[in-house]
């Protein structure tokens, strides 16, 4: 199973991990979109409100965003069935 994780780091400590499992391949676009929306919301809520949409697309593609003492990451992982 593929997993997409949204990981928040505050002061170099993992604060929160929210994981989205992809069970059926046809639903993967919906799951990825949901994870990217959460990632975007966390970026915007933590000093990223001034980021333009064009810049945000690159941040999502990179899979991470850092502020002064805050970071959010979009990370793929796999779990063997």
N, C-alpha and C positions, 0 to 999 in steps of 0.2 A: 504494500500500500504506500502511495506517495502522500507526504504530509507537507503542508506549507505553514510555516510558523512565523508569528509576529512576536519578536522578542524585544522587550523594553529593558534598558540598562540605565540605572541612575547611580551616579558616583562610582562607576566601575563595578557595580553589583547588579546581577540580574534581578529585576523588580517584578517582571511578569512575562509569562509565555502563553500565548493563545495559539492553539493549533487547529488546523482545518484539514481533515482527512479527505482524500479523494478515493472513493470506493469504486465508482463506476466512471469509466473514461468519458462518457458522454456528458457527465455533470461537471467535469473538471473546469471548464470555463467559468461556470457559476461560482465554484468554490474559490478559484483564483481571484475573481472579481471581488468577492466578499472579503478575502484577506487583504487585497490591495486597498479596498475602501477603509478598512480598519487601520492599516499602515498609514494611509493618507491622513486620516482623522487624528492619529497620534502625532504625526509630524506637524500638522497645522495647530494642534493644541499646545505644542511645546516649542514656542519661539519660531515656528515655521509659517506663521500666518501671512508673511509678506512674500512667500515663494509663489512665483507665477506658475500657472498650469503647465507651461512648456518646460520649465525647470523640474517640476514635480514628476513628469514622465521620465526624465533621466534619472531622478532619484529612485523611482520605483524600479527601473531597469537595473540600477546599481545594487539595489537591495539593502541600502542602509542610509541613515541620516544622523548626523551628530550635531549637537548644540553644546553649550558650555559644559554642563554636567549630565547631559541626557543623550541617549542614543536609542534609535529604534531600527531593527533589522528585519528583513523579509528573507527567510531562509528555508530552503527545501531540504527535506530528509526522506528517508525510506524506512519502512518497517517490513521485515520479512513475514510473510503469512505462514 
